């Protein structure tokens, strides 16, 4: 994760570590979900208590880090070819997830999950990236509040479910609507700007760590591929264990 236009000599390794940690949390949650699916955990386990909090915190951390990344990449001058290239990758991956889950679990397929949310939030982020940090934080507060103050039957038709403002229940194995999840993304965008103003990224980019630190950062550097591949691997492991035990 490069630290803005003035710091292209290296990556901010600490941010890659943060992304790696978020990926680990995601893998733990999905492993528990797979165990529940195969009957090794009681039904509803991952929807309650600490597991539910883990899911919320993990999704929030991904969006927050995506907001920070957007600022580091474009906050000191939009690089549109780079933006659209990355946006296309995320959007294509989101579409792949939708198609795959539509085939595998049609009754609860992912039509607007974490990748869809990151793609949509990135578009919003580019529209507000020039707004001072205080203004972006206020917009984040509005995003968090929107489901509580703007929910309406107007948004009940399925083409508007991506907003998160509908009144009908949604059934999907992963559902991360724009509201309130635009909130953590905008907080990350604001944090990115504050980090530049305070010189945080300049200082952080000077630390490149040792071999272990770079190894731990590897998943964070390749987060999209890790996201796409981890669940098929986990499912295959649980399925293989199940077949072996039989």
C-alpha positions as CSV (number, residue, x, y, z in Angstrom):
1,X,0.0,0.0,0.0
2,X,1.8,3.1,-1.2
3,X,1.8,6.2,0.8
4,X,0.6,8.8,-1.7
5,X,2.2,10.7,-4.5
6,X,5.2,11.8,-2.5
7,X,6.1,8.4,-1.0
8,X,6.2,6.1,-4.0
9,X,9.6,4.7,-2.9
10,X,8.0,2.1,-0.7
11,X,4.8,0.8,0.9
12,X,3.4,1.5,4.3
13,X,4.0,-1.9,5.7
14,X,1.9,-1.3,8.8
15,X,-1.2,-0.9,6.6
16,X,-0.5,-4.2,4.8
17,X,-0.2,-5.8,8.3
18,X,-3.6,-4.3,9.2
19,X,-5.1,-5.7,6.1
20,X,-3.5,-9.1,6.8
21,X,-5.0,-9.1,10.3
22,X,-8.4,-8.3,8.8
23,X,-8.0,-11.2,6.4
24,X,-7.1,-13.5,9.3
25,X,-10.3,-12.4,11.1
26,X,-12.3,-13.0,8.0
27,X,-10.9,-16.5,7.5
28,X,-11.6,-17.4,11.1
29,X,-15.2,-16.2,10.8
30,X,-15.7,-18.1,7.5
31,X,-14.1,-21.2,8.9
32,X,-16.7,-21.1,11.7
33,X,-19.4,-20.5,9.1
34,X,-18.3,-23.5,7.1
35,X,-18.2,-25.7,10.3
36,X,-21.8,-24.6,11.0
37,X,-22.8,-25.4,7.4
38,X,-21.4,-28.9,7.7
39,X,-23.1,-29.4,11.1
40,X,-20.1,-29.2,13.4
41,X,-21.5,-26.1,15.1
42,X,-25.1,-25.4,16.1
43,X,-27.3,-23.5,13.6
44,X,-27.1,-19.7,14.0
45,X,-23.8,-19.8,15.9
46,X,-22.1,-17.2,13.6
47,X,-25.1,-14.9,13.7
48,X,-25.0,-14.2,17.4
49,X,-22.6,-13.0,20.2
50,X,-19.0,-12.6,19.6
51,X,-19.1,-14.1,16.1
52,X,-21.5,-11.5,15.0
53,X,-19.3,-8.8,16.4
54,X,-16.3,-10.3,14.7
55,X,-18.1,-10.1,11.3
56,X,-19.1,-6.5,11.9
57,X,-15.6,-5.4,13.0
58,X,-14.0,-7.3,10.1
59,X,-16.2,-5.7,7.5
60,X,-15.7,-2.3,9.0
61,X,-11.9,-2.7,9.1
62,X,-11.8,-3.6,5.4
63,X,-13.9,-0.6,4.5
64,X,-11.8,1.7,6.7
65,X,-8.6,0.5,5.2
66,X,-10.0,0.9,1.7
67,X,-10.8,4.5,2.6
68,X,-7.2,5.1,3.8
69,X,-5.9,3.5,0.6
70,X,-8.0,5.7,-1.6
71,X,-6.6,8.8,0.1
72,X,-3.0,7.5,-0.1
73,X,-3.4,6.8,-3.8
74,X,-5.4,9.8,-4.9
75,X,-5.6,12.4,-2.1
76,X,-2.7,14.5,-3.4
77,X,-3.9,14.3,-7.0
78,X,-6.4,11.9,-8.7
79,X,-4.7,9.3,-10.9
80,X,-7.8,8.3,-12.9
81,X,-6.3,5.5,-15.0
82,X,-5.0,3.8,-11.9
83,X,-8.3,4.3,-10.1
84,X,-10.4,2.9,-12.9
85,X,-8.1,-0.1,-13.3
86,X,-8.4,-1.0,-9.6
87,X,-12.2,-0.3,-9.6
88,X,-12.6,-2.6,-12.6
89,X,-10.8,-5.4,-10.7
90,X,-12.9,-5.0,-7.6
91,X,-16.1,-4.8,-9.6
92,X,-15.2,-7.8,-11.7
93,X,-14.4,-9.8,-8.5
94,X,-17.7,-8.7,-7.0
95,X,-19.6,-9.9,-10.1
96,X,-17.7,-13.2,-9.9
97,X,-18.9,-13.6,-6.3
98,X,-22.4,-12.8,-7.3
99,X,-22.5,-15.3,-10.1
100,X,-20.8,-18.1,-8.1
101,X,-23.1,-17.7,-5.1
102,X,-26.1,-17.4,-7.4
103,X,-25.3,-20.9,-8.7
104,X,-24.2,-22.4,-5.4
105,X,-26.8,-20.8,-3.0
106,X,-29.5,-19.2,-5.1
107,X,-31.8,-18.7,-2.0
108,X,-29.2,-16.5,-0.3
109,X,-26.7,-15.4,-2.9
110,X,-24.4,-12.3,-2.5
111,X,-25.8,-9.5,-4.5
112,X,-24.1,-6.7,-2.5
113,X,-21.3,-7.9,-0.3
114,X,-18.1,-6.4,0.9
115,X,-16.5,-6.1,-2.6
116,X,-19.6,-4.5,-4.0
117,X,-19.6,-2.1,-1.0
118,X,-15.9,-1.2,-1.5
119,X,-16.4,-0.5,-5.2
120,X,-19.4,1.7,-4.6
121,X,-17.8,3.5,-1.7
122,X,-14.7,4.2,-3.8
123,X,-16.9,6.0,-6.3
124,X,-18.4,8.1,-3.5
125,X,-14.9,8.6,-2.1
126,X,-13.6,10.1,-5.3
127,X,-16.5,12.6,-5.3
128,X,-15.7,13.9,-1.7
129,X,-11.9,13.4,-1.5
130,X,-11.3,17.1,-1.7
131,X,-13.6,17.9,1.3
132,X,-11.7,18.6,4.5
133,X,-11.4,15.8,7.1
134,X,-14.0,17.4,9.4
135,X,-16.6,17.4,6.5
136,X,-15.9,13.8,5.6
137,X,-16.3,12.8,9.2
138,X,-19.7,14.5,9.2
139,X,-20.7,12.7,6.1
140,X,-19.6,9.4,7.8
141,X,-21.9,10.3,10.7
142,X,-24.8,10.8,8.2
143,X,-24.0,7.4,6.6
144,X,-24.2,5.7,10.0
145,X,-27.5,7.4,10.8
146,X,-29.2,6.9,7.4
147,X,-30.7,3.5,8.1
148,X,-32.2,4.9,11.3
149,X,-33.6,8.1,9.9
150,X,-34.1,7.5,6.2
151,X,-35.5,3.9,6.0
152,X,-38.6,3.9,3.8
153,X,-40.8,1.5,1.8
154,X,-39.6,3.6,-1.2
155,X,-36.5,1.5,-1.2
156,X,-38.3,-1.9,-0.9
157,X,-38.1,-2.7,-4.7
158,X,-35.1,-5.1,-5.1
159,X,-33.1,-2.8,-7.4
160,X,-32.7,-0.4,-4.4
161,X,-31.6,-3.0,-1.8
162,X,-28.0,-1.9,-2.3
163,X,-28.9,1.2,-0.3
164,X,-29.7,-0.6,2.9
165,X,-32.7,1.7,3.4
166,X,-35.4,-0.8,2.6
167,X,-38.0,-2.0,5.1
168,X,-38.2,-5.6,3.9
169,X,-35.8,-8.3,5.4
170,X,-32.9,-9.4,3.2
171,X,-31.6,-13.0,2.9
172,X,-28.0,-13.2,1.8
173,X,-24.9,-14.9,3.1
174,X,-23.1,-11.6,2.9
175,X,-24.9,-8.3,2.8
176,X,-23.0,-5.0,3.1
177,X,-25.2,-2.2,1.9
178,X,-24.0,1.3,1.2
179,X,-25.7,2.6,4.3
180,X,-24.4,2.4,7.0
181,X,-21.2,0.8,5.6
182,X,-20.2,3.9,3.7
183,X,-19.5,5.3,7.2
184,X,-16.2,3.3,8.0
185,X,-15.0,4.0,4.5
186,X,-15.4,7.7,4.9
187,X,-13.7,7.6,8.3
188,X,-10.8,5.9,6.7
189,X,-10.7,8.6,4.0
190,X,-10.6,11.2,6.7
191,X,-7.9,9.3,8.6
192,X,-5.8,9.2,5.5
193,X,-6.0,12.9,5.1
194,X,-5.2,13.5,8.8
195,X,-2.2,11.1,8.5
196,X,-0.8,13.1,5.7
197,X,-1.2,16.4,7.5
198,X,0.5,15.1,10.6
199,X,3.3,13.4,8.7
200,X,2.2,9.9,9.9
201,X,2.5,8.3,6.4
202,X,5.9,9.8,5.8
203,X,7.3,8.4,9.0
204,X,5.5,5.0,8.5
205,X,6.8,4.6,5.0
206,X,10.4,4.6,6.3
207,X,9.9,1.4,8.2
208,X,10.2,-1.6,5.9
209,X,10.8,-4.3,8.6
210,X,12.7,-7.5,8.3
211,X,12.0,-10.8,6.6
212,X,9.2,-11.8,9.0
213,X,7.5,-8.4,8.8
214,X,7.5,-8.6,5.0
215,X,6.1,-12.1,5.1
216,X,3.3,-11.1,7.5
217,X,2.5,-8.3,5.1
218,X,2.2,-10.6,2.1
219,X,-1.6,-11.4,2.5
220,X,-2.3,-7.7,2.9
221,X,-0.5,-6.9,-0.4
222,X,-2.6,-9.5,-2.2
223,X,-5.8,-9.1,-0.3
224,X,-8.2,-9.4,-3.3
225,X,-6.8,-12.8,-4.3
226,X,-6.7,-14.0,-0.7
227,X,-10.4,-12.9,-0.4
228,X,-11.4,-14.8,-3.6
229,X,-9.5,-18.0,-2.8
230,X,-9.7,-18.5,0.9
231,X,-13.3,-19.7,1.1
232,X,-13.0,-22.4,-1.6
233,X,-9.9,-23.7,0.2
234,X,-11.6,-23.7,3.6
235,X,-14.7,-25.4,2.2
236,X,-12.6,-28.0,0.6
237,X,-10.7,-28.7,3.8
238,X,-13.9,-29.1,5.8
239,X,-15.5,-31.2,3.1
240,X,-12.4,-33.4,2.9
241,X,-12.4,-33.9,6.7
242,X,-16.1,-34.8,6.6
243,X,-15.5,-37.4,3.9
244,X,-12.5,-38.9,5.7
245,X,-14.5,-39.2,8.9
246,X,-17.2,-41.1,7.1
